[in-house]
Amino acid sequence: MSNLDKETIIIFCEHCDWAHQCWLMRKHLYDENPNKKILSHPYHNYFFNRLEKILQEYWMHEVAKLLDPAIQYGNDNLSVDHILQGGTWSPEVKSILTKLRDNMYEFGNKIKPARNKLLSHKDKDVILSGESLGGFQEGDDVAFFNALRAYASEAHTYAIGLPYEFDDLTKNDVNIFISTFAKGLT
């Protein structure tokens, strides 16, 4: 059993799920939307372009926060490292969590410059140069969220006794929105 209290594990899993939902919202609304063309109608193109940027920056920032150190400036972060370091895990579970964390850090290292220079701060030189930060290869985000889901579920199973299930209704929410929006209903 983990020496982290059950509430901490549950809340950590909820934050992982929230980051996942934010990523899925953007993915289903923009990347995998078969009706994406209605978002670019001249009457609302600007709105949906702004929303796309907001969603992209937000999910990336949520991911970056989950990958913060366990302790930073004397404060505990509710992060992947906090869960790993704060738990009394069996050797098998600790090995699984460590491997998943290391896989997640590969992705985190790709978006960390964007977090440090654009999402959490406004680095003047980066902004004025127009430099693009936080880029990653197609599928890297999917691999990250698969690892995050497995990490949360492994920690939850060990501490609570049941796997943690992420909310998978985001695609349905987007489909209902697009369908309603396309009909012009309120």
Sequence and secondary structure as in RCSB ss.txt:
>XXXX:A:sequence
MSNLDKETIIIFCEHCDWAHQCWLMRKHLYDENPNKKILSHPYHNYFFNRLEKILQEYWMHEVAKLLDPAIQYGN
DNLSVDHILQGGTWSPEVKSILTKLRDNMYEFGNKIKPARNKLLSHKDKDVILSGESLGGFQEGDDVAFFNALRA
YASEAHTYAIGLPYEFDDLTKNDVNIFISTFAKGLT
>XXXX:A:secstr
  SS HHHHHHHHHHHHHHHHHHHHHIIIIIS TTGGGGG TTTHHHHHHHHHHHHHHHHHHHHHHTS SEETTE
E  SHHHHHHHS   HHHHHHHHHHHHHHHHHHHHHHHHIIIIISS  HHHHHHT   S   TTHHHHHHHHHHH
HHHHHHHHHHSS       HHHHHHHHHHHHHHT  
